[in-house]
Amino acid sequence: MDASLPKTPEQPKRRYRPGRRFSLSVLALLALPFLLLAAVWLALRFEGVRRAVIETAA
């Protein structure tokens, strides 16, 4: 071994891919409109149910 070179401890190679977190955020962005659509659909559906209950009660 050459004494002039600084010793660097051997680090175990991790299987970490930075692209995975990126694709996860892209997936979340793609799912956002669908979640919004589902929320609006549920709100409209329950609005109809609420209106029907009010009409039957009156």
PyMOL commands that set and color helices and strands:
alter all, ss='L'
color gray80, all
select helices_A, chain A and resi 18-57
alter helices_A, ss='H'
color red, helices_A
deselect
rebuild
show_as cartoon
